[in-house]
Amino acid sequence: MTNDPRPLFGRAAEQAAELVRSVRAEQLDGPTPCAEFDVRALLSHLTGATHRVAVVAEGGDASAVRPFAEGVPDDGWTAAYDEARTRAVKAWAGDDRLDAVVRLPFGEMPGRAALSAYVLETVTHAWDLSEALGHPRELDPELAEFALTVAQRMLPDEQRDENTPFAPARPAPEGADAYGRLAAWLGREPLSRA
């Protein structure tokens, strides 16, 4: 695992931004692999969580930031996510942020571990969005491999309970790529395209 997750976060956020840019208005009410989110709610969460990433690096308490963006018009998601992404990347630019202890909703940890967790979140939700949109672009496999390593360390299956925001791990389909293995580890299933 890398000692500096900032480049991976930047790539993950850019990958997510490309997907956000590809969302069409008629897709906003469509389902995602996150059963509780349609595409609009997923965009709201992705944007809000990215604001949280910035607040953490700026020395704030992530718990004080709601992980959803509110008041974004349907044609405003690209601008809203780009604003959050730009702020987050800038906030993490200083090397001192990697070793600073930061506060997340689930505890305190060094910045590099926190940002690694946000790489996991961003990569996972990019996969969710890609699934919802019918795979409009190829996703970066290196990001999924990193996110899977983080998930296996931070979210061991045997320690999940009703407070864990992920379902129990399930077996990955035979021949699954890195995203398929990540989705399975997080208890997600691809959307059926019947």
N, C-alpha and C positions, 0 to 999 in steps of 0.2 A: 504494500500500500504506500502511496506517495506521502511524503512528509509535508507537502504544500498543496492542499486541495484547491487553492484559488484558481489555477488555470482550468482545472476540471469543472469548477463551479461556473466559470465564465463560459466554457463550451456548453455545459448543460443548459445554462440560461439562454444562450444563443439558439441552441437546438429547440428549446421550448418556444422561444420568440418566433422562430420560423413556422412552427406549428400554429401558434396563435394567429399569425398573419394569414394562414391558409383557411381559417374558419369562415364559413359562409353563413349568412343570417339564417338560412333554413336548417342549419345544423345545431343551432343553439339549444333547442329543446330535446336533442337526441340523447340516448343513453351512453353511459361510459362504464368501464369495468368497476368503477367505484359505484356501487349500487345506490348510495345516497346522493350522488351528484349527476345531474345532467351536464351537458357541455357548458352551459352558462355558469352553473355553480362551480364546475371544475375550473373555469377561467377565473372566477372570483377567488377561489381558494388559492390557485397558483399565484395570482397577483398579490393577494393578501399575505401569503406565506413568504413571498419574496420581499415584501416590505418588512416582515419580521426579521429576515436575514440581515437587512440593513440596520435595523434597530439594535440587534444583538452586537454587530460590529461597532456601532456608535456608542456602545456602553449601556444601552437600555435593557430593560427586562422584557423578553419576548412574551411573557405571560400577559403583559399589559397591552399587547397589540392583538386585536382580533384577526384571526387568520383568513379573513375574507375581505375583498374590496367591495364597498357598497357605493351605489349611486353611479356606476359606470354604465353609460348607454350601450346598447347592443353594438353600435358601430365604433365604440371607444376602447375595446379590449386591447388592440394592438398598442395604442398610445399608453394605456394604463400599465400594461405589462412592461413595455420598454422603459417607462419612467422608473418602475420598481427595480427592474434589472440593472439599469444604469446606476441607480442609487446604491444598490447592494454591492456591485462590483467595486465602485469607488470606496465604499465604506470599509471593504476588506483589503484595500491596497497596501496599508502599512504592515510591515513585517511583525510589528509588536502585537497585532491582533491575533496572530496564530497561537501565542503562548499566554495571552490574557485569559483569565477565567471569565466565562460568560454565563449568563443565566438563560436557560431554556425552560419551557413549560414542564419538562420532566427532570430538571436538575441542573446543577452547575458542572461545567467541564471546560477544558482548554479550548480556545477558539478553533484550533485545527480539527478537533473532534466534532465540534458543533457545525463547522462548515462542511465537514464530510457528511454529517447527517443531512444537511440541506442539499448537498449534491444528490444523496439518495432520494430525498423527497422530490427534487426537481426532475430527476431522471425518471422516477416512477410515474409522476404525473404527466410527463411528456409521453411516456408509453400509453398511459390511459387516454390521453388526447389523440394520439396517433391511432389507437384502436377505434375510438369514437368517430374519427374522420375517415376511416377506411384506408389507413396507411398512405398518406399523401407523399411521404418522403422516407428514405432509408434513415434509420437511426444509428447513431455512433455506437458500435459495439464495445469500444473501450470504456465508455461512460457506464454502460450496463455492467461490465465486469467489475469496475470499481464499486458501483452501487451495490452489487450483489455481495461483495466482500464486506462492505460496511454493514449491510443488512444482516449478514450471518453473524457478525460480531456484536452488533447492537440489539438485534432482535432474535435471540435464539428461540426456536420454536417452543421449547419446553418451559420458557419463562413468560409466555404470552398469557394474558388473561382478558377479562371483559373490558379492562381499561386500555388495552393495547389497540391502537387504531388500525390493526391489520388482522385479518383472519389467520387461522392456523396455516402453516405451510402445507402445500399439497405436492404430490409428485409432479415433476416437470414432464411434459410430453417427450417421448423418445425423439432424439435429434433436435431438441429445442435450442434455439440460439440463446445468447446471453440475456436478452430481454425476456424470453420465455421462461428461463430459469429464475430470473429476478421476480417476474410476476408470480410464478408458482411459489417461491419462497415467501412472498407477501400474501399468499392466499388468494390471488387474483386469477381470474380466468378470462381468456379472450372473449370478446363479444361474438355470439353466433351470427353468422351472416346468411340466414336462411331465406 
